[in-house]
């Protein structure tokens, strides 16, 4: 779905972008997509009481989840849990 948007562009910028009919719309859309891709998504913040409680549980459990295991350590952990000591 597309929507037409009208904007005012300074002449100094308008002179540097493609002319109408020569890909101007695509150029502007691509430039906007690049700009938006560089922005970081806002950090998740719980807004409900239940969400805040769950966020606190996640934070407290962080020590158990990190640091992440590398492949060798993961294989060793799986071997130990499966009872194959080699």
N, C-alpha and C positions, 0 to 999 in steps of 0.2 A: 504494500500500500504506500502510495506517495501523497504528499501534501505540498501544495505550492505555498511558498513563503516569500514575502517581499521584504527586502532589507536595503538599507542605505549603505553604500560602500564609497569610501573616499576615492576621489579621482586618481590619486597616486597609486592606489591598489588596483583599481579597475583597469588602468593602463597596462598592468603587468600580468593580468590573467587572460585566458583565451577569449576571443571575441564570441559574441552570440552566434550560435549555430556551428561553432567549431569545438564543442566539448566543454563549454563554460560550466554547465550544470554538473557534469561529471567531475570536473576539476574541483568545484566547490564542495560537492558531497565527499569526495576523497579527502580533501583537506580537513573537513569537519570530522570525518571518521578517524583520521590520524591524530587529531587533537584530542578527541574523546578517548582514544586508546591509551594515550599517555597519562590520563588522569587515573589516579588510584581510586578504587571503589571505597566508599566510606566504610569504616570499621563497623562491624555488627554491634549494635547495642540493644540489649533487651529492653522492652518497654512495659512488659507485664510483670507482675509479682512472680508468677511461675517461671517466666523467662529469666529473671534475675536469679532465682534460686538455682535453676539449671546451669546458668553461667558460672555461678559460684562453685558448683560441683565440678564443672569442667576445669576450672582454674585449680582447685585443690587436687584433682587427679592428674595434673600435668606432670608431676614428678614421676608418676608410674609409667607415663607414655613416652617420656623423653629421657635421654637421647635415643634416637631411633637406632636400631641395629643395622649393621652393614650385612652384606650377603653371607659372609663367613659366620658371623655371630648368630645370624638367624638360622642357618643350617645347624649349627651346634646346639642351639636352643631346641629346635625341633627334634634332633636326635635324642637329646636328653629327655624330653617329654615323652617320646615314644619308647624309651627304654633301650635304645640302641647305643651303647657306649662304645665308640670305636676310636 
